[in-house]
């Protein structure tokens, strides 16, 4: 296709491809292409590095969107079975994108009995960051609760497996359980429900 120069519509030509961009310099596989309506892509070495669409800018490792689910009420557990604390959906712009999951919780326990708390992260019903623990010692993603104080616990997990999911919309569940004895409290000081502290989960879509 020849290059067209029009006084009204401007300059137009071939759409090009990532491996053979429409606009290049002396490097034939590095440049800019127009693969579809309302889309511009930039590539180097024949590999796509960035895309601009009506949804905005997308580049590998780029955060596309952020959603948050706060938990403002309180909870407690004296069970050794996982129970869901926070649930949040995210609808990705592309099925190949990953999800970075963060959570921050505030927990406490009475001084007479200090349990170990284990946290479990699910995508749907699939455990993607499940702790391995014993009844006496916390391991990955588990925490001791220090008695007579409200303790912050934070964690991040990059869900690479999200890229293999069939649906654009994914649901994440943050779960907890007690290990050992005693009662653990979420979002409050154990001795008084008047001293509340919010917890939350954040989901970030990461471009592939």
C-alpha positions as CSV (number, residue, x, y, z in Angstrom):
1,X,0.0,0.0,0.0
2,X,1.4,3.4,-1.0
3,X,1.8,6.3,1.4
4,X,-1.2,8.7,1.2
5,X,-0.9,12.4,1.9
6,X,-4.2,14.2,2.2
7,X,-4.6,17.9,3.1
8,X,-7.7,17.1,5.1
9,X,-7.1,13.7,6.7
10,X,-3.3,13.8,7.0
11,X,-0.8,11.0,6.2
12,X,-1.8,7.4,6.1
13,X,-0.3,4.1,5.0
14,X,0.0,0.5,6.1
15,X,-1.2,-0.6,9.5
16,X,2.0,-2.7,10.1
17,X,2.6,-5.4,12.8
18,X,4.6,-5.8,15.9
19,X,7.3,-7.6,14.0
20,X,7.2,-5.2,11.1
21,X,6.0,-1.8,12.4
22,X,4.4,0.8,10.0
23,X,6.6,3.6,11.3
24,X,10.3,2.8,11.9
25,X,13.7,4.3,11.8
26,X,16.7,2.3,10.4
27,X,15.8,-0.6,12.7
28,X,13.0,-2.4,10.8
29,X,11.5,-4.3,13.8
30,X,11.4,-1.4,16.1
31,X,8.6,1.2,15.8
32,X,4.9,1.9,15.9
33,X,2.0,0.0,14.4
34,X,-1.8,0.4,14.1
35,X,-3.2,-3.2,14.4
36,X,-6.9,-2.4,15.0
37,X,-9.4,0.5,15.5
38,X,-8.4,2.9,18.3
39,X,-5.2,1.0,19.0
40,X,-1.5,2.0,18.7
41,X,1.3,-0.4,19.6
42,X,5.0,0.2,20.2
43,X,7.6,-2.5,19.7
44,X,11.3,-3.0,20.0
45,X,13.1,-6.0,18.6
46,X,9.8,-7.3,17.1
47,X,8.3,-7.5,20.6
48,X,5.3,-5.4,21.8
49,X,6.4,-3.1,24.7
50,X,3.4,-0.8,25.0
51,X,-0.2,-0.4,23.8
52,X,-2.5,2.6,23.8
53,X,-6.2,2.0,23.4
54,X,-9.4,3.8,24.5
55,X,-8.9,2.1,27.9
56,X,-5.5,3.9,28.3
57,X,-1.9,2.9,28.3
58,X,-0.8,-0.7,28.8
59,X,2.8,-1.9,29.1
60,X,4.3,-5.0,30.6
61,X,4.4,-4.6,34.4
62,X,2.2,-1.5,34.2
63,X,-0.6,-1.2,36.8
64,X,-3.8,-0.8,34.8
65,X,-6.4,-0.5,37.6
66,X,-6.6,-0.7,41.3
67,X,-9.7,-1.8,43.3
68,X,-10.0,-1.9,47.1
69,X,-12.4,-3.7,49.5
70,X,-12.3,-2.3,53.1
71,X,-13.6,-4.2,56.1
72,X,-14.8,-1.7,58.6
73,X,-16.7,-4.1,60.9
74,X,-15.1,-6.5,63.4
75,X,-14.8,-10.3,63.6
76,X,-13.4,-13.0,65.8
77,X,-12.5,-16.7,65.4
78,X,-11.7,-19.5,67.8
79,X,-12.0,-22.1,65.0
80,X,-9.3,-24.2,63.3
81,X,-11.2,-24.1,60.0
82,X,-10.6,-21.3,57.4
83,X,-13.3,-18.7,57.2
84,X,-13.5,-15.9,54.6
85,X,-12.8,-12.4,55.9
86,X,-12.8,-10.2,52.8
87,X,-14.0,-10.9,49.2
88,X,-13.3,-8.7,46.2
89,X,-13.8,-9.0,42.4
90,X,-11.7,-7.4,39.7
91,X,-12.5,-7.4,35.9
92,X,-9.3,-7.3,33.9
93,X,-9.0,-5.6,30.6
94,X,-7.1,-8.6,29.2
95,X,-7.2,-12.3,30.1
96,X,-3.4,-12.4,29.9
97,X,-2.9,-9.9,32.7
98,X,-1.8,-10.8,36.3
99,X,-3.2,-9.6,39.6
100,X,-1.2,-8.2,42.5
101,X,-3.1,-8.9,45.7
102,X,-2.3,-6.9,48.9
103,X,-4.0,-7.1,52.3
104,X,-3.6,-5.3,55.6
105,X,-5.4,-6.6,58.7
106,X,-5.5,-5.5,62.3
107,X,-5.7,-8.4,64.9
108,X,-5.5,-8.8,68.6
109,X,-5.8,-11.5,71.3
110,X,-6.1,-11.6,75.1
111,X,-2.9,-12.2,77.1
112,X,-4.2,-15.4,78.7
113,X,-4.2,-17.3,75.4
114,X,-2.2,-16.2,72.4
115,X,-3.1,-18.2,69.2
116,X,-1.3,-18.5,66.0
117,X,-3.3,-17.1,63.1
118,X,-3.0,-18.5,59.5
119,X,-4.1,-16.6,56.4
120,X,-5.1,-18.1,53.2
121,X,-5.7,-16.4,49.8
122,X,-8.0,-17.9,47.2
123,X,-8.8,-17.1,43.6
124,X,-12.4,-18.3,43.4
125,X,-12.2,-21.6,45.2
126,X,-8.6,-22.3,44.4
127,X,-6.0,-21.8,47.1
128,X,-3.2,-19.7,45.7
129,X,-1.2,-18.7,48.8
130,X,-2.1,-21.3,51.5
131,X,0.1,-21.4,54.6
132,X,1.9,-24.5,55.8
133,X,1.8,-24.5,59.6
134,X,2.1,-26.7,62.6
135,X,0.1,-26.3,65.8
136,X,3.0,-24.6,67.6
137,X,5.0,-22.6,65.1
138,X,3.8,-20.2,62.4
139,X,5.2,-20.5,58.9
140,X,4.7,-18.6,55.6
141,X,1.8,-16.2,55.8
142,X,1.0,-17.0,59.4
143,X,1.5,-14.7,62.4
144,X,1.7,-14.8,66.1
145,X,-0.5,-12.3,67.8
146,X,1.1,-10.3,70.5
147,X,-1.1,-10.2,73.6
148,X,-2.7,-7.0,74.8
149,X,-2.1,-5.0,71.6
150,X,-3.7,-4.6,68.1
151,X,-1.2,-6.0,65.6
152,X,-1.0,-5.0,61.9
153,X,-0.3,-7.8,59.4
154,X,0.4,-7.1,55.7
155,X,1.1,-9.3,52.8
156,X,1.4,-9.1,49.0
157,X,1.1,-11.9,46.4
158,X,1.5,-11.6,42.6
159,X,-1.0,-14.1,41.0
160,X,0.7,-15.3,37.9
161,X,-2.0,-17.9,37.6
162,X,-4.6,-15.3,36.8
163,X,-3.2,-15.2,33.2
164,X,-4.4,-18.7,32.6
165,X,-8.0,-18.2,33.8
166,X,-10.7,-18.2,31.2
167,X,-12.8,-15.3,32.7
168,X,-11.8,-11.7,32.8
169,X,-13.6,-11.3,36.1
170,X,-11.8,-12.9,39.1
171,X,-12.9,-13.2,42.7
172,X,-10.3,-13.2,45.5
173,X,-11.0,-14.3,49.1
174,X,-8.9,-13.6,52.1
175,X,-9.4,-16.3,54.8
176,X,-8.2,-16.8,58.3
177,X,-8.1,-19.4,61.0
178,X,-6.9,-19.9,64.5
179,X,-4.2,-22.5,65.3
180,X,-3.9,-23.7,68.9
181,X,-6.2,-22.3,71.5
182,X,-7.8,-19.0,72.3
183,X,-9.7,-16.4,70.3
184,X,-8.4,-14.0,67.7
185,X,-10.1,-10.7,67.0
186,X,-10.1,-8.7,63.7
187,X,-10.4,-4.9,63.5
188,X,-10.5,-4.3,67.3
189,X,-8.7,-4.5,70.5
190,X,-9.7,-7.8,72.2
191,X,-10.8,-6.1,75.5
192,X,-13.0,-3.5,73.9
193,X,-15.1,-3.2,70.7
194,X,-14.7,0.6,71.0
195,X,-11.2,0.6,69.7
196,X,-11.7,-0.4,66.1
197,X,-9.1,-0.4,63.3
198,X,-10.1,-1.0,59.6
199,X,-8.7,-3.8,57.5
200,X,-8.7,-4.0,53.7
201,X,-7.7,-6.0,50.5
202,X,-6.4,-4.3,47.4
203,X,-6.3,-5.8,43.9
204,X,-4.1,-4.4,41.1
205,X,-4.3,-5.5,37.5
206,X,-0.8,-5.9,36.1
207,X,-0.3,-5.8,32.3
208,X,1.4,-8.9,30.9
